[in-house]
Amino acid sequence: MKISARNHLKGTVKKIIPGVVSTEVTLEIAPGVEVVSIITKSSADQMHLSLGKEAYVVVKATDVMVGID
């Protein structure tokens, strides 16, 4: 995989909620740490996403913020 985004995290597909136009995908990137993304249904179908499959969270943004409590 070659991408220009610097922020990518390997994970495992934990949940898939398909919709008419979009699909909600939850990836677990560490024990108890999940990231949820909404992607097009077409993209989810093309990637053949399934529970347990390895995938990447890719963050491409002009700003990435850090916060503390």
N, C-alpha and C positions, 0 to 999 in steps of 0.2 A: 504494500500500500504506500503510495507516494502522495502526500498532500502538503499544502503550504501552511496549514494551521499548525502552530506550535503546541497547542494544548490538546492532547489526545490521551484518553484513558481507556485501557483495556478492561472489559467487563464481561459479564454473563447475562444473557437475557433472562429476566425473572418474571416478567408479565407482559402480555400483549393484549391490548384492547382495540380491536378493529372497529372502524366506523365506516360510514358510507364514503367519505372523502379522505379522512385522515385516520392514522393509527397511533395510539399512545403506546410507547415502548418504555419499559423500565429495565435498566441495566444495573446490576450490582457490581460496583467497582472494587469493593473491599467488604469484608464481613460486616453487614449492617449498614453499609453506605450505598445508597441508590441514587441514580440520576434518571429523571423522567424526561422523555422527549416526545414531541408530537411531530410525526413525519407524514408525508403523503401515503395513502394506501398503496399507490402504485410503487413507490420506493420500497415499502415493506414487502410487497409481493415479489419484486425483482431480487431482493436480497434473501428471499426464502427464510425470513426470520422465524425462529421457533424457540421454545423454552429450552434453556440450557446451552444454546448456541453462543459462541464467543463473538463479540462485536466490540466496536470502539465508540466511545463518546468523543465527539470532536467539537471543540469550542473555537469558533472563529468570530471574534468581536474586536471592535476598536478599543473597548475598555473592559478590563477584568478587574473587579474590585475585591478588596479584602476588608473584612470587618471583624470586630471583637465584641464580646459582651462586657 
